[in-house]
Amino acid sequence: MSMSRKGTPSDNAPIESFHSTLKSETFYLEGLTCTTTAIVEQAVRDYITYYNSIRIQTKQNNQSPVNFRQLAA
């Protein structure tokens, strides 16, 4: 269910982008087709840890979000 204000679909853009990246880099890439709730929850937890700690992002000078925040502080 959409949590944005009525008539403002741009509110959902950041999370929709994250969901797209999550699905393409985790579920589609690894070929996860037969899953349980526990498997999906663990996959999402692992991906969030990877996304924040390891995965470099060009918009943050080729650093992970954690490293970028540490250097900004």
QUIRA-V955648 format. One record per residue. N is the residue number from 0. SS is DSSP state (H for helix, E for strand, L for the rest). D_FIRST is the distance of its C-alpha to the first C-alpha in Angstrom with 1 decimal. Layout:
n=N ss=SS d_first=D_FIRST
n=N ss=SS d_first=D_FIRST
This chain:
n=0 ss=L d_first=0.0
n=1 ss=L d_first=3.8
n=2 ss=L d_first=6.4
n=3 ss=L d_first=9.2
n=4 ss=L d_first=11.8
n=5 ss=L d_first=12.2
n=6 ss=L d_first=14.2
n=7 ss=L d_first=14.0
n=8 ss=H d_first=12.2
n=9 ss=H d_first=14.7
n=10 ss=H d_first=12.9
n=11 ss=H d_first=10.7
n=12 ss=H d_first=13.9
n=13 ss=H d_first=15.3
n=14 ss=H d_first=12.6
n=15 ss=H d_first=12.1
n=16 ss=H d_first=15.9
n=17 ss=H d_first=16.1
n=18 ss=H d_first=14.0
n=19 ss=H d_first=16.2
n=20 ss=H d_first=19.3
n=21 ss=H d_first=18.4
n=22 ss=H d_first=18.1
n=23 ss=H d_first=21.2
n=24 ss=H d_first=23.3
n=25 ss=H d_first=22.5
n=26 ss=H d_first=21.4
n=27 ss=H d_first=23.0
n=28 ss=H d_first=26.0
n=29 ss=H d_first=26.9
n=30 ss=L d_first=26.1
n=31 ss=L d_first=24.0
n=32 ss=L d_first=23.3
n=33 ss=L d_first=24.1
n=34 ss=L d_first=22.2
n=35 ss=L d_first=21.5
n=36 ss=H d_first=19.0
n=37 ss=H d_first=21.8
n=38 ss=H d_first=22.6
n=39 ss=H d_first=19.1
n=40 ss=H d_first=19.0
n=41 ss=H d_first=22.5
n=42 ss=H d_first=21.9
n=43 ss=H d_first=19.1
n=44 ss=H d_first=21.4
n=45 ss=H d_first=24.3
n=46 ss=H d_first=22.6
n=47 ss=H d_first=21.5
n=48 ss=H d_first=25.2
n=49 ss=H d_first=26.5
n=50 ss=H d_first=24.3
n=51 ss=H d_first=25.5
n=52 ss=H d_first=29.1
n=53 ss=L d_first=30.4
n=54 ss=L d_first=28.6
n=55 ss=L d_first=30.4
n=56 ss=E d_first=28.8
n=57 ss=H d_first=30.9
n=58 ss=H d_first=29.4
n=59 ss=H d_first=30.7
n=60 ss=L d_first=34.3
n=61 ss=L d_first=33.7
n=62 ss=E d_first=32.9
n=63 ss=L d_first=30.1
n=64 ss=H d_first=28.0
n=65 ss=H d_first=29.9
n=66 ss=H d_first=33.2
n=67 ss=H d_first=32.3
n=68 ss=H d_first=31.4
n=69 ss=H d_first=34.7
n=70 ss=H d_first=36.7
n=71 ss=H d_first=35.2
n=72 ss=L d_first=36.1
